[in-house]
Amino acid sequence: MVVETKYKIGDTIHWYCDIDNEIHHAKVLFVNYAGAGYPDINYEVETVCCGESKTLFIDENDILEQDCI
């Protein structure tokens, strides 16, 4: 089964962080998905968030579209 994702490895994505109330961005390192039933897609990134370097998994639904930034 082929799951279509909006972004691929190397794309830059943006998301809003509720903890520090800022918009962050990073390049996608890996695309994770579970294709059973409704596909669950998230993107693995490394970024500095809340003063720490972190590996995060950003849900596809939490990514801000380019025209919303």
C-alpha positions as CSV (number, residue, x, y, z in Angstrom):
1,M,0.0,0.0,0.0
2,V,1.4,3.4,-1.0
3,V,0.7,6.3,1.5
4,E,0.9,9.7,0.0
5,T,2.5,12.4,2.2
6,K,2.5,16.1,1.8
7,Y,6.2,16.5,2.6
8,K,9.3,14.4,1.9
9,I,12.8,14.1,3.4
10,G,14.7,17.4,3.0
11,D,11.6,19.6,2.9
12,T,11.4,22.4,5.5
13,I,8.2,22.4,7.6
14,H,6.9,24.9,10.1
15,W,4.7,24.3,13.2
16,Y,3.5,26.3,16.2
17,C,4.9,25.3,19.7
18,D,2.3,25.8,22.5
19,I,5.1,25.7,25.2
20,D,7.1,28.7,24.0
21,N,4.4,30.3,21.8
22,E,6.6,30.5,18.8
23,I,6.6,29.1,15.2
24,H,9.5,26.7,14.6
25,H,10.9,25.2,11.4
26,A,13.2,22.4,10.5
27,K,14.1,20.1,7.6
28,V,12.4,16.7,7.5
29,L,14.8,13.9,8.4
30,F,12.4,10.9,8.2
31,V,8.7,10.3,7.3
32,N,6.9,8.0,9.7
33,Y,3.5,6.5,8.8
34,A,1.1,3.8,9.8
35,G,-1.1,2.8,6.8
36,A,-3.7,0.7,8.6
37,G,-7.1,2.3,8.4
38,Y,-6.7,6.1,8.5
39,P,-3.0,6.9,7.8
40,D,-1.1,8.4,10.8
41,I,1.7,10.5,9.3
42,N,4.4,12.4,11.2
43,Y,7.7,13.9,10.3
44,E,10.9,13.5,12.3
45,V,13.0,16.7,12.7
46,E,15.8,18.0,14.8
47,T,15.5,21.6,16.1
48,V,16.1,23.8,19.1
49,C,12.9,24.1,21.0
50,C,12.4,25.7,24.4
51,G,16.2,26.2,24.7
52,E,17.1,22.6,24.0
53,S,18.2,20.7,21.0
54,K,15.5,18.0,20.4
55,T,14.3,15.4,18.0
56,L,10.6,15.9,17.5
57,F,7.9,14.1,15.6
58,I,5.5,16.6,14.1
59,D,2.1,15.3,13.1
60,E,1.1,16.1,9.5
61,N,-2.0,17.9,10.8
62,D,0.1,20.3,12.9
63,I,2.2,21.6,10.1
64,L,1.5,25.2,9.0
65,E,0.9,25.8,5.4
66,Q,3.3,28.2,3.7
67,D,0.6,30.8,3.1
68,C,-0.3,30.8,6.9
69,I,3.2,31.8,8.1
